[in-house]
Amino acid sequence: MQQLMSKSEIVYGIRQLNVSDRLSVITYIWDEIKESHELETVSEDERRLLLNRLGDYRANPDSATDWTELRQEIYKKKTYRMVS
């Protein structure tokens, strides 16, 4: 029978990855969380916060950063640090 890794073993393994691979893991996990139905319950405070943020975004959509652009910026900074 296969034994599962402990959380600390998983975290240790992830920390051994380079930044690019860690970002890939985060993206993969986040995408799975988005598709999960486990987090469908939102408290009233969280709902208000989300609605306020949505209102802020709708009032000034240029203030937000697209995830694709943000990811590219992170990769550029990572690459710059590795080169310099």
C-alpha positions in Angstrom: 0.0 0.0 0.0 1.3 3.4 -1.0 1.9 5.9 1.9 1.0 9.6 1.3 3.5 12.3 2.0 3.1 14.5 5.1 2.4 18.2 4.6 5.8 19.1 5.8 7.4 16.7 3.2 5.3 18.2 0.5 6.3 21.8 1.5 9.9 20.7 1.7 9.7 19.3 -1.8 8.1 22.4 -3.2 10.8 24.6 -1.6 13.4 22.6 -3.4 12.0 23.7 -6.8 13.1 26.8 -8.6 10.9 29.9 -8.6 9.4 29.2 -12.0 8.4 25.6 -11.0 7.0 26.8 -7.7 4.8 29.4 -9.5 3.6 26.6 -11.8 2.6 24.5 -8.7 0.8 27.5 -7.2 -1.1 28.1 -10.4 -2.0 24.4 -10.7 -3.3 24.4 -7.1 -5.2 27.7 -7.5 -6.9 26.4 -10.7 -8.0 23.3 -8.8 -9.3 25.3 -5.9 -11.3 27.5 -8.3 -12.9 24.4 -9.8 -13.6 22.9 -6.3 -17.0 23.2 -4.8 -15.6 23.1 -1.3 -15.4 26.9 -0.9 -18.8 27.8 -2.1 -19.8 29.2 1.3 -18.9 32.9 1.7 -19.5 34.7 4.9 -21.4 38.0 4.8 -18.2 39.9 5.7 -16.4 38.2 2.8 -19.3 38.9 0.5 -19.2 42.6 1.4 -15.4 42.8 0.9 -15.7 41.1 -2.5 -18.5 43.4 -3.6 -16.5 46.4 -2.5 -13.5 45.2 -4.5 -15.7 44.6 -7.5 -17.1 48.1 -7.2 -13.6 49.5 -6.9 -12.6 47.6 -10.0 -15.7 48.7 -12.0 -15.1 52.3 -11.0 -11.4 52.1 -12.1 -10.7 49.0 -14.2 -7.2 50.3 -15.2 -6.1 50.0 -11.5 -6.2 46.2 -11.8 -3.4 44.0 -13.1 -4.2 41.1 -15.4 -2.9 37.8 -14.0 -1.1 37.1 -17.3 0.7 40.4 -17.1 1.5 40.0 -13.5 2.9 36.5 -14.0 5.1 37.9 -16.9 6.4 40.7 -14.6 7.3 38.1 -11.9 9.1 36.0 -14.4 11.0 39.0 -15.8 12.1 40.0 -12.3 13.2 36.4 -11.5 15.2 36.3 -14.8 16.8 39.7 -14.1 17.9 38.5 -10.7 19.4 35.4 -12.1 21.3 37.3 -14.8 22.6 40.1 -12.6 
